Amino acid sequence: MKDDQAQQLKFAYWVPNVSGSLVVSKIEQRTDWSYEYNVRLEQTAEQNGFEYALTQIRFTIGYGAENQHESVSFSHALLAKTEKLKVIAAILPGPWKPALAAKQLATIDHLTQGRIAVNIVSGWFRGEFDAIGEIWPEHDERYVRSEEFIRALKEIWTTDQYSFKGKYYQFENYTLKPKPLQQPHIEVFQGGSSRAARDMAARVSDWYFTNGNSVNELVKQISDLRTKAALNGHQIKVGVNAFIIARDTEEEAQAVLQEIIEQADIQTVQAFGKATREGGAASREGEGNWAKSTFEDLVQYNDGFKTNLIGTPQQIAERIIELKNAGVDLILSGFLHFIEEIEYFGEKVLPLVRELEVEQQHVVSAKSA
Ligand SMILES: Cc1cc2nc3c(=O)[nH]c(=O)nc-3n(C[C@H](O)[C@H](O)[C@H](O)COP(=O)(O)O)c2cc1C
């Protein structure tokens, strides 16, 4: 791979495999949760420079997601219709056990020439766990379980005769065959930003996904995360959520944001805010994903407005470079009118990002020569 390419920021998008789209608002959203729409969307994303797609796991209605396709099977079906895109399947410890997840993902890895990845999410929505008869450990305990889950996945994928006696999972001389195609193993992402989430990421995850945030806040978060990871001899990449509104003028982009918020589905946003608080959003130390979210932030349910990728292509490209300089490796994006806006992004924004990256690379090379 050329040096410039190795330095390139990566782009992912949220797969709308649940209904209701990415903003909890009555504004028109030209998107759809059907398989047919999602195939067109992923092919458009692949052609427009996106390298990853992220599916969501939801068992019951929440923030308006009335219908929810299951994430692993949906991811697999999406992979069948693309050639390069990697699809990240979301998995919740609790409903899934690590032995099943490891096997399911290894098989999909073979069926898709090594293009599956996994996002281990620890859960915020007690109601759905109650509804499906799963225990609901308290906030930090959920990460104890997730960490055992991730360690088990990685060991199963890379070693034979795996034995482990954990609090949540036990194994006795277990050997998975075939192992996944991807080496050293399938990439493991995680969602969650609380102290417990961060500490887990700094020990075991390959990627840390966090909610949208300002550059200043992200700098603090990433420095904390990477300092911890370095102490553990671990390397971690960072993906940040952003709801992107790119328009020819800044006024147009801001007007769209205003309209999304003005037309917010107030009751659903409030119910979502309540569920995240009950799920321990703020967690004890107050650093969790929604710890500081206002009503407006919650209209995009992963704080995607805060990242401020809202404006003209030039403004957005420059802000994306600031995020890169803050230590971000991947932008996880959402759009209002998904297919048409991914096309606009690929045509108008991404080329500017790539130009700025090359310019920056040349400045760095000149300085170090
Ligand atoms: C990018 C991203 C994707 C997520 N996807 C899901 C999901 O599909 N299903 C789910 O239940 N939770 C999902 N979560 C929520 C996390 O699992 C976690 O419960 C939440 O971020 C709160 O964590 P915290 O309090 O530790 O910060 C996601 C979080 C992030 C940042």
The ligand as an SDF file (V2000), in Angstrom:
LIG
                    3D

 31 33  0  0  0  0  0  0  0  0999 V2000
  -20.9840    3.6340   17.3230 C   0  0  0  0  0  0  0  0  0  0  0  0
  -21.8500    2.9900   18.3550 C   0  0  0  0  0  0  0  0  0  0  0  0
  -22.7130    1.9770   17.9740 C   0  0  0  0  0  0  0  0  0  0  0  0
  -23.5580    1.3800   18.8930 C   0  0  0  0  0  0  0  0  0  0  0  0
  -24.4290    0.4150   18.4790 N   0  0  0  0  0  0  0  0  0  0  0  0
  -25.2890   -0.1400   19.3490 C   0  0  0  0  0  0  0  0  0  0  0  0
  -26.2190   -1.1280   18.9420 C   0  0  0  0  0  0  0  0  0  0  0  0
  -26.2920   -1.4880   17.7620 O   0  0  0  0  0  0  0  0  0  0  0  0
  -27.0570   -1.6410   19.8820 N   0  0  0  0  0  0  0  0  0  0  0  0
  -26.9980   -1.2690   21.1910 C   0  0  0  0  0  0  0  0  0  0  0  0
  -27.7650   -1.7710   21.9830 O   0  0  0  0  0  0  0  0  0  0  0  0
  -26.1230   -0.3380   21.6120 N   0  0  0  0  0  0  0  0  0  0  0  0
  -25.2740    0.2280   20.7340 C   0  0  0  0  0  0  0  0  0  0  0  0
  -24.3780    1.1680   21.1660 N   0  0  0  0  0  0  0  0  0  0  0  0
  -24.3990    1.5650   22.5890 C   0  0  0  0  0  0  0  0  0  0  0  0
  -23.2520    1.0040   23.4090 C   0  0  0  0  0  0  0  0  0  0  0  0
  -23.2250   -0.3660   23.4360 O   0  0  0  0  0  0  0  0  0  0  0  0
  -23.3210    1.4660   24.8660 C   0  0  0  0  0  0  0  0  0  0  0  0
  -24.3760    0.8640   25.5010 O   0  0  0  0  0  0  0  0  0  0  0  0
  -23.5360    2.9320   24.9790 C   0  0  0  0  0  0  0  0  0  0  0  0
  -22.6290    3.5580   24.1170 O   0  0  0  0  0  0  0  0  0  0  0  0
  -23.3690    3.4730   26.3840 C   0  0  0  0  0  0  0  0  0  0  0  0
  -22.1410    3.1820   26.8210 O   0  0  0  0  0  0  0  0  0  0  0  0
  -21.3720    3.9540   27.9490 P   0  0  0  0  0  0  0  0  0  0  0  0
  -22.3660    4.3210   29.0100 O   0  0  0  0  0  0  0  0  0  0  0  0
  -20.3810    2.9500   28.4320 O   0  0  0  0  0  0  0  0  0  0  0  0
  -20.7080    5.1360   27.3210 O   0  0  0  0  0  0  0  0  0  0  0  0
  -23.5170    1.7910   20.2550 C   0  0  0  0  0  0  0  0  0  0  0  0
  -22.6320    2.7970   20.6330 C   0  0  0  0  0  0  0  0  0  0  0  0
  -21.8090    3.4100   19.7090 C   0  0  0  0  0  0  0  0  0  0  0  0
  -20.8760    4.5000   20.1490 C   0  0  0  0  0  0  0  0  0  0  0  0
  1  2  1  0
  2  3  1  0
  2 30  2  0
  3  4  2  0
  4  5  1  0
  4 28  1  0
  5  6  2  0
  6  7  1  0
  6 13  1  0
  7  8  2  0
  7  9  1  0
  9 10  1  0
 10 11  2  0
 10 12  1  0
 12 13  2  0
 13 14  1  0
 14 15  1  0
 14 28  1  0
 15 16  1  0
 16 17  1  0
 16 18  1  0
 18 19  1  0
 18 20  1  0
 20 21  1  0
 20 22  1  0
 22 23  1  0
 23 24  1  0
 24 25  2  0
 24 26  1  0
 24 27  1  0
 28 29  2  0
 29 30  1  0
 30 31  1  0
M  END
$$$$
